[in-house]
Amino acid sequence: MTDSPSRVAIVTGAGRGIGAAIARRLASDGFAVGLLDLDEAGAKAGAEAIAADGGRAVGIGLDVSDAEQVDAAVKAVAEQLGAPTVLVNNAGITRDNLLFKMSEGDWDSVMNVHLRGSFLMSRATQQHMTEQGWGRIVNLSSVSALGNRGQANYSTAKAGLQGFTKTLAIELGKFGVTVNAIAPGFIVTDMTAATAERVGVPFDEFQKAAAQEIPVRRVGQPSDIAGVVSFLVSEDASFVSGQVIYVAGGPKA
Ligand code: NAP
């Protein structure tokens, strides 16, 4: 390990929701943060807000499923902030439908963003981590990995990310790099708002109904996930690798 590894983090899907909260939390933990998102304006706005609070950040637009865009974005972060040693693979989409109505496009786009995107981002950043002899990768899985009606594509991708996490933990451990996954339950974001709209229930009622099914009797907030990311990328978590941490107010969905 170098004397002082570079404290630069990349968060994908950081333009809003959970990714934006993770970026803010890592900035307050002292990391310079590259906010990457399909929505370039959202990523740049998040970076400007961090800079206004005295942090260092850059916002970059990209599609995580495009290898050239991924390589260019990681290079830009390394040039502008320093070698990225933390990667949070958070960008995600849903294309829910029952199996008989699910199109090839619904299947492919979900696989591309979650699986191909996390693969490309991890491949592009690992060299910086191994050179520094220190690194952290955190992948966003989901309780849906355990199975969820209408989400054959999404649950497959989120279960796949758990295998990806465990394999990278085995491959990268000897370079001082830990790799873990967080599997959130119900978190209040545009993604869950869109699900409420799809099933035709007002979002506040949808949240109340969800809270009744959760052991701690509340839904989650993006900050609930950001706090666990903060721990997983810390020195205190250096012996935690290859794990899937369910952050769901109970043992499962
Ligand atoms: P969100 O509010 O929909 O935010 C997702 C972000 O990812 C958006 O800013 C989106 O950009 C971006 N994104 C989508 N496709 C991308 C691509 N190809 N390249 C780069 N960025 C892309 O979702 P969220 O609720 O914060 O979810 C964040 C992560 O947590 C996802 O992986 C999700 O599957 C996971 N998760 C969420 C929940 C929950 O209850 N919310 C539960 C379990 C797991 P655009 O704005 O341009 O679309």
py3Dmol code that shows the C-alpha trace and the ligand (Angstrom):
import py3Dmol

protein = """\
ATOM      1  CA  MET A   1       0.000   0.000   0.000  1.00  0.00           C
ATOM      2  CA  THR A   2       1.211   3.502  -0.773  1.00  0.00           C
ATOM      3  CA  ASP A   3       1.806   5.703   2.305  1.00  0.00           C
ATOM      4  CA  SER A   4      -1.344   7.656   1.684  1.00  0.00           C
ATOM      5  CA  PRO A   5      -3.729   6.200  -0.891  1.00  0.00           C
ATOM      6  CA  SER A   6      -5.583   8.655  -3.071  1.00  0.00           C
ATOM      7  CA  ARG A   7      -8.959   9.559  -1.531  1.00  0.00           C
ATOM      8  CA  VAL A   8     -10.982   9.864  -4.698  1.00  0.00           C
ATOM      9  CA  ALA A   9     -14.357   8.209  -5.162  1.00  0.00           C
ATOM     10  CA  ILE A  10     -16.537   7.611  -8.207  1.00  0.00           C
ATOM     11  CA  VAL A  11     -20.288   7.189  -7.787  1.00  0.00           C
ATOM     12  CA  THR A  12     -22.402   6.183 -10.794  1.00  0.00           C
ATOM     13  CA  GLY A  13     -26.023   7.242 -11.079  1.00  0.00           C
ATOM     14  CA  ALA A  14     -25.096  10.138  -8.802  1.00  0.00           C
ATOM     15  CA  GLY A  15     -27.405  12.666 -10.451  1.00  0.00           C
ATOM     16  CA  ARG A  16     -30.237  11.947  -8.015  1.00  0.00           C
ATOM     17  CA  GLY A  17     -31.636   9.533  -5.449  1.00  0.00           C
ATOM     18  CA  ILE A  18     -29.377   7.094  -3.609  1.00  0.00           C
ATOM     19  CA  GLY A  19     -26.320   7.932  -5.746  1.00  0.00           C
ATOM     20  CA  ALA A  20     -26.600  11.652  -4.989  1.00  0.00           C
ATOM     21  CA  ALA A  21     -26.820  10.919  -1.244  1.00  0.00           C
ATOM     22  CA  ILE A  22     -23.778   8.614  -1.429  1.00  0.00           C
ATOM     23  CA  ALA A  23     -21.776  11.277  -3.276  1.00  0.00           C
ATOM     24  CA  ARG A  24     -22.655  13.906  -0.647  1.00  0.00           C
ATOM     25  CA  ARG A  25     -21.785  11.532   2.204  1.00  0.00           C
ATOM     26  CA  LEU A  26     -18.418  10.557   0.706  1.00  0.00           C
ATOM     27  CA  ALA A  27     -17.611  14.231   0.143  1.00  0.00           C
ATOM     28  CA  SER A  28     -18.374  14.968   3.799  1.00  0.00           C
ATOM     29  CA  ASP A  29     -16.123  12.007   4.711  1.00  0.00           C
ATOM     30  CA  GLY A  30     -13.300  13.836   2.917  1.00  0.00           C
ATOM     31  CA  PHE A  31     -13.300  12.168  -0.498  1.00  0.00           C
ATOM     32  CA  ALA A  32     -13.034  14.065  -3.745  1.00  0.00           C
ATOM     33  CA  VAL A  33     -15.973  12.705  -5.733  1.00  0.00           C
ATOM     34  CA  GLY A  34     -16.607  12.048  -9.424  1.00  0.00           C
ATOM     35  CA  LEU A  35     -20.381  12.080  -9.951  1.00  0.00           C
ATOM     36  CA  LEU A  36     -21.247  10.121 -13.100  1.00  0.00           C
ATOM     37  CA  ASP A  37     -24.738   9.927 -14.561  1.00  0.00           C
ATOM     38  CA  LEU A  38     -26.663   9.577 -17.802  1.00  0.00           C
ATOM     39  CA  ASP A  39     -28.149  12.912 -16.760  1.00  0.00           C
ATOM     40  CA  GLU A  40     -25.116  15.183 -17.169  1.00  0.00           C
ATOM     41  CA  ALA A  41     -26.940  18.234 -15.748  1.00  0.00           C
ATOM     42  CA  GLY A  42     -27.867  16.297 -12.586  1.00  0.00           C
ATOM     43  CA  ALA A  43     -24.288  15.089 -12.137  1.00  0.00           C
ATOM     44  CA  LYS A  44     -22.886  18.594 -12.603  1.00  0.00           C
ATOM     45  CA  ALA A  45     -25.461  20.132 -10.226  1.00  0.00           C
ATOM     46  CA  GLY A  46     -24.507  17.565  -7.550  1.00  0.00           C
ATOM     47  CA  ALA A  47     -20.813  18.333  -8.029  1.00  0.00           C
ATOM     48  CA  GLU A  48     -21.457  22.087  -7.788  1.00  0.00           C
ATOM     49  CA  ALA A  49     -23.401  21.607  -4.541  1.00  0.00           C
ATOM     50  CA  ILE A  50     -20.494  19.633  -3.057  1.00  0.00           C
ATOM     51  CA  ALA A  51     -18.015  22.312  -4.187  1.00  0.00           C
ATOM     52  CA  ALA A  52     -20.223  25.023  -2.641  1.00  0.00           C
ATOM     53  CA  ASP A  53     -19.920  23.160   0.671  1.00  0.00           C
ATOM     54  CA  GLY A  54     -16.117  23.229   0.376  1.00  0.00           C
ATOM     55  CA  GLY A  55     -15.593  19.766  -1.159  1.00  0.00           C
ATOM     56  CA  ARG A  56     -13.926  18.708  -4.408  1.00  0.00           C
ATOM     57  CA  ALA A  57     -16.133  17.150  -7.056  1.00  0.00           C
ATOM     58  CA  VAL A  58     -16.668  16.823 -10.782  1.00  0.00           C
ATOM     59  CA  GLY A  59     -19.863  15.906 -12.625  1.00  0.00           C
ATOM     60  CA  ILE A  60     -19.649  13.904 -15.853  1.00  0.00           C
ATOM     61  CA  GLY A  61     -22.348  12.615 -18.200  1.00  0.00           C
ATOM     62  CA  LEU A  62     -22.017   9.018 -19.417  1.00  0.00           C
ATOM     63  CA  ASP A  63     -23.838   5.810 -20.159  1.00  0.00           C
ATOM     64  CA  VAL A  64     -22.243   3.169 -17.911  1.00  0.00           C
ATOM     65  CA  SER A  65     -22.992   0.460 -20.480  1.00  0.00           C
ATOM     66  CA  ASP A  66     -20.759   2.131 -23.103  1.00  0.00           C
ATOM     67  CA  ALA A  67     -17.112   1.023 -22.769  1.00  0.00           C
ATOM     68  CA  GLU A  68     -15.616   4.075 -24.491  1.00  0.00           C
ATOM     69  CA  GLN A  69     -17.641   6.511 -22.381  1.00  0.00           C
ATOM     70  CA  VAL A  70     -16.713   4.627 -19.213  1.00  0.00           C
ATOM     71  CA  ASP A  71     -12.989   4.671 -19.998  1.00  0.00           C
ATOM     72  CA  ALA A  72     -13.120   8.381 -20.904  1.00  0.00           C
ATOM     73  CA  ALA A  73     -15.015   9.289 -17.710  1.00  0.00           C
ATOM     74  CA  VAL A  74     -12.644   7.359 -15.421  1.00  0.00           C
ATOM     75  CA  LYS A  75      -9.678   9.006 -17.183  1.00  0.00           C
ATOM     76  CA  ALA A  76     -11.255  12.439 -16.710  1.00  0.00           C
ATOM     77  CA  VAL A  77     -11.807  11.821 -12.973  1.00  0.00           C
ATOM     78  CA  ALA A  78      -8.207  10.609 -12.565  1.00  0.00           C
ATOM     79  CA  GLU A  79      -6.879  13.705 -14.354  1.00  0.00           C
ATOM     80  CA  GLN A  80      -9.087  16.213 -12.536  1.00  0.00           C
ATOM     81  CA  LEU A  81      -9.271  14.746  -9.011  1.00  0.00           C
ATOM     82  CA  GLY A  82      -6.600  12.018  -8.768  1.00  0.00           C
ATOM     83  CA  ALA A  83      -6.570   8.215  -8.980  1.00  0.00           C
ATOM     84  CA  PRO A  84     -10.017   6.822  -8.104  1.00  0.00           C
ATOM     85  CA  THR A  85      -9.702   4.268  -5.292  1.00  0.00           C
ATOM     86  CA  VAL A  86     -13.389   4.013  -4.403  1.00  0.00           C
ATOM     87  CA  LEU A  87     -16.083   2.955  -6.871  1.00  0.00           C
ATOM     88  CA  VAL A  88     -19.778   2.766  -6.069  1.00  0.00           C
ATOM     89  CA  ASN A  89     -21.708   1.002  -8.852  1.00  0.00           C
ATOM     90  CA  ASN A  90     -25.114   2.550  -8.200  1.00  0.00           C
ATOM     91  CA  ALA A  91     -26.576   3.462 -11.633  1.00  0.00           C
ATOM     92  CA  GLY A  92     -29.734   1.488 -12.201  1.00  0.00           C
ATOM     93  CA  ILE A  93     -33.016   1.292 -14.054  1.00  0.00           C
ATOM     94  CA  THR A  94     -36.185  -0.765 -13.847  1.00  0.00           C
ATOM     95  CA  ARG A  95     -38.196  -2.079 -16.799  1.00  0.00           C
ATOM     96  CA  ASP A  96     -40.786  -4.079 -14.857  1.00  0.00           C
ATOM     97  CA  ASN A  97     -43.231  -6.455 -16.484  1.00  0.00           C
ATOM     98  CA  LEU A  98     -44.573  -9.947 -16.009  1.00  0.00           C
ATOM     99  CA  LEU A  99     -42.556 -12.507 -17.954  1.00  0.00           C
ATOM    100  CA  PHE A 100     -45.106 -13.000 -20.722  1.00  0.00           C
ATOM    101  CA  LYS A 101     -45.173  -9.257 -21.417  1.00  0.00           C
ATOM    102  CA  MET A 102     -41.431  -8.587 -20.994  1.00  0.00           C
ATOM    103  CA  SER A 103     -39.709  -7.534 -24.228  1.00  0.00           C
ATOM    104  CA  GLU A 104     -36.132  -8.366 -25.217  1.00  0.00           C
ATOM    105  CA  GLY A 105     -35.455  -4.643 -24.926  1.00  0.00           C
ATOM    106  CA  ASP A 106     -36.694  -4.601 -21.293  1.00  0.00           C
ATOM    107  CA  TRP A 107     -34.400  -7.537 -20.528  1.00  0.00           C
ATOM    108  CA  ASP A 108     -31.320  -6.235 -22.354  1.00  0.00           C
ATOM    109  CA  SER A 109     -31.431  -2.670 -21.074  1.00  0.00           C
ATOM    110  CA  VAL A 110     -31.637  -3.797 -17.427  1.00  0.00           C
ATOM    111  CA  MET A 111     -28.756  -6.271 -17.903  1.00  0.00           C
ATOM    112  CA  ASN A 112     -26.727  -3.610 -19.703  1.00  0.00           C
ATOM    113  CA  VAL A 113     -26.997  -0.913 -17.061  1.00  0.00           C
ATOM    114  CA  HIS A 114     -26.590  -3.072 -13.941  1.00  0.00           C
ATOM    115  CA  LEU A 115     -24.297  -5.893 -15.050  1.00  0.00           C
ATOM    116  CA  ARG A 116     -22.383  -4.624 -18.071  1.00  0.00           C
ATOM    117  CA  GLY A 117     -22.183  -1.164 -16.468  1.00  0.00           C
ATOM    118  CA  SER A 118     -20.738  -2.474 -13.188  1.00  0.00           C
ATOM    119  CA  PHE A 119     -18.320  -4.705 -15.107  1.00  0.00           C
ATOM    120  CA  LEU A 120     -17.064  -1.872 -17.319  1.00  0.00           C
ATOM    121  CA  MET A 121     -16.749   0.598 -14.426  1.00  0.00           C
ATOM    122  CA  SER A 122     -14.927  -1.924 -12.224  1.00  0.00           C
ATOM    123  CA  ARG A 123     -12.571  -2.931 -15.035  1.00  0.00           C
ATOM    124  CA  ALA A 124     -11.748   0.701 -15.784  1.00  0.00           C
ATOM    125  CA  THR A 125     -11.027   1.677 -12.151  1.00  0.00           C
ATOM    126  CA  GLN A 126      -9.298  -1.452 -10.805  1.00  0.00           C
ATOM    127  CA  GLN A 127      -5.930  -0.462 -12.257  1.00  0.00           C
ATOM    128  CA  HIS A 128      -5.892   2.720 -10.170  1.00  0.00           C
ATOM    129  CA  MET A 129      -6.781   0.729  -7.049  1.00  0.00           C
ATOM    130  CA  THR A 130      -4.200  -2.008  -7.569  1.00  0.00           C
ATOM    131  CA  GLU A 131      -1.502   0.596  -8.328  1.00  0.00           C
ATOM    132  CA  GLN A 132      -2.344   2.368  -5.059  1.00  0.00           C
ATOM    133  CA  GLY A 133      -2.476  -0.941  -3.183  1.00  0.00           C
ATOM    134  CA  TRP A 134      -5.821   0.129  -1.707  1.00  0.00           C
ATOM    135  CA  GLY A 135      -9.344   0.236  -3.007  1.00  0.00           C
ATOM    136  CA  ARG A 136     -13.027  -0.207  -2.313  1.00  0.00           C
ATOM    137  CA  ILE A 137     -15.814  -1.289  -4.652  1.00  0.00           C
ATOM    138  CA  VAL A 138     -19.427  -1.216  -3.484  1.00  0.00           C
ATOM    139  CA  ASN A 139     -22.151  -2.612  -5.761  1.00  0.00           C
ATOM    140  CA  LEU A 140     -25.840  -1.793  -5.360  1.00  0.00           C
ATOM    141  CA  SER A 141     -27.818  -5.024  -5.338  1.00  0.00           C
ATOM    142  CA  SER A 142     -31.400  -5.192  -4.019  1.00  0.00           C
ATOM    143  CA  VAL A 143     -33.771  -7.279  -1.928  1.00  0.00           C
ATOM    144  CA  SER A 144     -35.282  -8.045  -5.345  1.00  0.00           C
ATOM    145  CA  ALA A 145     -32.328 -10.419  -5.848  1.00  0.00           C
ATOM    146  CA  LEU A 146     -34.348 -12.798  -3.653  1.00  0.00           C
ATOM    147  CA  GLY A 147     -37.179 -12.723  -6.211  1.00  0.00           C
ATOM    148  CA  ASN A 148     -39.874 -10.148  -6.951  1.00  0.00           C
ATOM    149  CA  ARG A 149     -42.997 -10.439  -9.080  1.00  0.00           C
ATOM    150  CA  GLY A 150     -42.738  -8.396 -12.287  1.00  0.00           C
ATOM    151  CA  GLN A 151     -38.966  -8.046 -12.047  1.00  0.00           C
ATOM    152  CA  ALA A 152     -37.486 -11.120 -13.763  1.00  0.00           C
ATOM    153  CA  ASN A 153     -34.910  -8.873 -15.452  1.00  0.00           C
ATOM    154  CA  TYR A 154     -34.088  -6.671 -12.443  1.00  0.00           C
ATOM    155  CA  SER A 155     -33.942  -9.508  -9.878  1.00  0.00           C
ATOM    156  CA  THR A 156     -31.653 -11.485 -12.204  1.00  0.00           C
ATOM    157  CA  ALA A 157     -29.321  -8.507 -12.598  1.00  0.00           C
ATOM    158  CA  LYS A 158     -29.288  -7.789  -8.850  1.00  0.00           C
ATOM    159  CA  ALA A 159     -28.571 -11.457  -8.040  1.00  0.00           C
ATOM    160  CA  GLY A 160     -25.844 -11.402 -10.698  1.00  0.00           C
ATOM    161  CA  LEU A 161     -24.229  -8.437  -8.993  1.00  0.00           C
ATOM    162  CA  GLN A 162     -23.898 -10.525  -5.831  1.00  0.00           C
ATOM    163  CA  GLY A 163     -21.847 -13.144  -7.713  1.00  0.00           C
ATOM    164  CA  PHE A 164     -19.829 -10.379  -9.364  1.00  0.00           C
ATOM    165  CA  THR A 165     -19.113  -8.897  -5.910  1.00  0.00           C
ATOM    166  CA  LYS A 166     -17.879 -12.179  -4.447  1.00  0.00           C
ATOM    167  CA  THR A 167     -15.651 -12.957  -7.443  1.00  0.00           C
ATOM    168  CA  LEU A 168     -14.034  -9.504  -7.493  1.00  0.00           C
ATOM    169  CA  ALA A 169     -13.449  -9.810  -3.730  1.00  0.00           C
ATOM    170  CA  ILE A 170     -11.499 -13.016  -4.380  1.00  0.00           C
ATOM    171  CA  GLU A 171      -9.527 -11.572  -7.324  1.00  0.00           C
ATOM    172  CA  LEU A 172      -8.675  -8.151  -5.874  1.00  0.00           C
ATOM    173  CA  GLY A 173      -8.184  -8.874  -2.157  1.00  0.00           C
ATOM    174  CA  LYS A 174      -4.435  -9.370  -2.447  1.00  0.00           C
ATOM    175  CA  PHE A 175      -4.120  -5.826  -3.825  1.00  0.00           C
ATOM    176  CA  GLY A 176      -5.763  -4.293  -0.742  1.00  0.00           C
ATOM    177  CA  VAL A 177      -9.090  -3.923  -2.519  1.00  0.00           C
ATOM    178  CA  THR A 178     -12.339  -4.963  -0.822  1.00  0.00           C
ATOM    179  CA  VAL A 179     -15.554  -5.523  -2.762  1.00  0.00           C
ATOM    180  CA  ASN A 180     -18.979  -5.629  -1.139  1.00  0.00           C
ATOM    181  CA  ALA A 181     -22.625  -5.247  -2.083  1.00  0.00           C
ATOM    182  CA  ILE A 182     -25.480  -3.438  -0.423  1.00  0.00           C
ATOM    183  CA  ALA A 183     -28.968  -4.807  -1.027  1.00  0.00           C
ATOM    184  CA  PRO A 184     -31.443  -2.043  -0.172  1.00  0.00           C
ATOM    185  CA  GLY A 185     -35.084  -2.612   0.629  1.00  0.00           C
ATOM    186  CA  PHE A 186     -37.661   0.122  -0.017  1.00  0.00           C
ATOM    187  CA  ILE A 187     -35.882   3.481  -0.357  1.00  0.00           C
ATOM    188  CA  VAL A 188     -37.777   6.687  -1.120  1.00  0.00           C
ATOM    189  CA  THR A 189     -36.530   7.860  -4.552  1.00  0.00           C
ATOM    190  CA  ASP A 190     -37.838   8.536  -8.056  1.00  0.00           C
ATOM    191  CA  MET A 191     -37.432   4.794  -8.727  1.00  0.00           C
ATOM    192  CA  THR A 192     -39.952   3.765  -6.042  1.00  0.00           C
ATOM    193  CA  ALA A 193     -42.173   6.741  -6.991  1.00  0.00           C
ATOM    194  CA  ALA A 194     -42.277   5.367 -10.543  1.00  0.00           C
ATOM    195  CA  THR A 195     -43.264   1.924  -9.214  1.00  0.00           C
ATOM    196  CA  ALA A 196     -46.139   3.500  -7.225  1.00  0.00           C
ATOM    197  CA  GLU A 197     -47.296   5.304 -10.351  1.00  0.00           C
ATOM    198  CA  ARG A 198     -47.127   2.107 -12.398  1.00  0.00           C
ATOM    199  CA  VAL A 199     -49.394   0.259  -9.950  1.00  0.00           C
ATOM    200  CA  GLY A 200     -51.698   3.302  -9.670  1.00  0.00           C
ATOM    201  CA  VAL A 201     -51.235   4.078  -5.943  1.00  0.00           C
ATOM    202  CA  PRO A 202     -50.385   7.596  -4.630  1.00  0.00           C
ATOM    203  CA  PHE A 203     -46.740   7.570  -3.475  1.00  0.00           C
ATOM    204  CA  ASP A 204     -47.498   8.481   0.171  1.00  0.00           C
ATOM    205  CA  GLU A 205     -50.028   5.634   0.448  1.00  0.00           C
ATOM    206  CA  PHE A 206     -47.570   3.290  -1.270  1.00  0.00           C
ATOM    207  CA  GLN A 207     -44.914   4.200   1.330  1.00  0.00           C
ATOM    208  CA  LYS A 208     -47.335   3.697   4.251  1.00  0.00           C
ATOM    209  CA  ALA A 209     -48.319   0.264   2.974  1.00  0.00           C
ATOM    210  CA  ALA A 210     -44.661  -0.693   2.448  1.00  0.00           C
ATOM    211  CA  ALA A 211     -43.737   0.473   5.982  1.00  0.00           C
ATOM    212  CA  GLN A 212     -46.346  -1.901   7.486  1.00  0.00           C
ATOM    213  CA  GLU A 213     -44.462  -4.847   5.958  1.00  0.00           C
ATOM    214  CA  ILE A 214     -41.021  -3.707   7.186  1.00  0.00           C
ATOM    215  CA  PRO A 215     -39.946  -4.870  10.681  1.00  0.00           C
ATOM    216  CA  VAL A 216     -38.719  -1.388  11.772  1.00  0.00           C
ATOM    217  CA  ARG A 217     -42.043   0.032  10.483  1.00  0.00           C
ATOM    218  CA  ARG A 218     -40.606   2.707   8.228  1.00  0.00           C
ATOM    219  CA  VAL A 219     -39.382   2.996   4.675  1.00  0.00           C
ATOM    220  CA  GLY A 220     -35.732   3.763   3.974  1.00  0.00           C
ATOM    221  CA  GLN A 221     -34.134   7.031   2.898  1.00  0.00           C
ATOM    222  CA  PRO A 222     -31.108   7.454   0.582  1.00  0.00           C
ATOM    223  CA  SER A 223     -29.057   8.467   3.652  1.00  0.00           C
ATOM    224  CA  ASP A 224     -29.650   4.966   5.126  1.00  0.00           C
ATOM    225  CA  ILE A 225     -27.680   3.535   2.205  1.00  0.00           C
ATOM    226  CA  ALA A 226     -25.061   6.312   2.164  1.00  0.00           C
ATOM    227  CA  GLY A 227     -24.190   5.573   5.813  1.00  0.00           C
ATOM    228  CA  VAL A 228     -23.437   1.921   5.043  1.00  0.00           C
ATOM    229  CA  VAL A 229     -21.345   2.885   2.007  1.00  0.00           C
ATOM    230  CA  SER A 230     -19.399   5.261   4.262  1.00  0.00           C
ATOM    231  CA  PHE A 231     -18.589   2.345   6.590  1.00  0.00           C
ATOM    232  CA  LEU A 232     -17.701  -0.098   3.791  1.00  0.00           C
ATOM    233  CA  VAL A 233     -15.168   2.298   2.244  1.00  0.00           C
ATOM    234  CA  SER A 234     -13.579   3.116   5.620  1.00  0.00           C
ATOM    235  CA  GLU A 235     -10.469   1.603   7.201  1.00  0.00           C
ATOM    236  CA  ASP A 236     -12.696   0.009   9.847  1.00  0.00           C
ATOM    237  CA  ALA A 237     -14.166  -2.215   7.112  1.00  0.00           C
ATOM    238  CA  SER A 238     -10.836  -3.427   5.711  1.00  0.00           C
ATOM    239  CA  PHE A 239     -11.566  -7.066   6.787  1.00  0.00           C
ATOM    240  CA  VAL A 240     -15.086  -7.062   5.307  1.00  0.00           C
ATOM    241  CA  SER A 241     -15.070  -8.309   1.722  1.00  0.00           C
ATOM    242  CA  GLY A 242     -17.308 -10.315  -0.575  1.00  0.00           C
ATOM    243  CA  GLN A 243     -20.351  -9.592   1.590  1.00  0.00           C
ATOM    244  CA  VAL A 244     -23.902  -8.649   0.737  1.00  0.00           C
ATOM    245  CA  ILE A 245     -25.399  -6.356   3.376  1.00  0.00           C
ATOM    246  CA  TYR A 246     -29.192  -6.144   3.328  1.00  0.00           C
ATOM    247  CA  VAL A 247     -30.214  -2.625   4.342  1.00  0.00           C
ATOM    248  CA  ALA A 248     -33.928  -3.107   4.475  1.00  0.00           C
ATOM    249  CA  GLY A 249     -35.193  -2.490   8.016  1.00  0.00           C
ATOM    250  CA  GLY A 250     -35.309  -6.234   8.549  1.00  0.00           C
ATOM    251  CA  PRO A 251     -33.692  -9.447   7.364  1.00  0.00           C
ATOM    252  CA  LYS A 252     -35.246  -9.275   3.883  1.00  0.00           C
ATOM    253  CA  ALA A 253     -37.840  -7.505   1.794  1.00  0.00           C
TER     254      ALA A 253
END
"""
ligand_1 = """\
48
NAP
P -33.041 6.544 -9.401
O -33.600 7.614 -8.521
O -33.840 6.090 -10.568
O -31.582 6.994 -9.858
C -30.816 6.208 -10.707
C -29.809 7.075 -11.415
O -29.039 6.215 -12.296
C -30.459 8.150 -12.275
O -29.847 9.396 -12.061
C -30.227 7.636 -13.683
O -30.068 8.638 -14.669
C -28.916 6.884 -13.532
N -28.704 5.968 -14.648
C -29.612 5.141 -15.210
N -29.077 4.499 -16.253
C -27.798 4.929 -16.364
C -26.742 4.652 -17.253
N -26.888 3.783 -18.271
N -25.556 5.287 -17.081
C -25.413 6.179 -16.086
N -26.378 6.495 -15.209
C -27.564 5.879 -15.348
O -32.731 5.207 -8.563
P -32.372 4.983 -7.014
O -33.611 4.562 -6.339
O -31.557 6.094 -6.488
O -31.488 3.656 -7.163
C -30.058 3.651 -7.114
C -29.579 2.203 -7.112
O -30.126 1.519 -5.988
C -30.026 1.398 -8.345
O -29.025 0.501 -8.717
C -31.238 0.658 -7.835
O -31.479 -0.503 -8.602
C -30.809 0.355 -6.415
N -31.923 0.086 -5.511
C -32.884 1.017 -5.252
C -33.936 0.718 -4.375
C -35.031 1.708 -4.033
O -35.956 1.317 -3.297
N -34.989 2.934 -4.508
C -33.994 -0.545 -3.768
C -33.001 -1.469 -4.061
C -31.966 -1.154 -4.916
P -31.337 9.312 -15.396
O -31.853 10.294 -14.400
O -30.807 9.975 -16.607
O -32.269 8.195 -15.694
"""
view = py3Dmol.view(width=600, height=400)
view.addModel(protein, "pdb")
view.setStyle({"model": 0}, {"cartoon": {"style": "trace"}})
view.addModel(ligand_1, "xyz")
view.setStyle({"model": 1}, {"stick": {}})
view.zoomTo()
view.show()
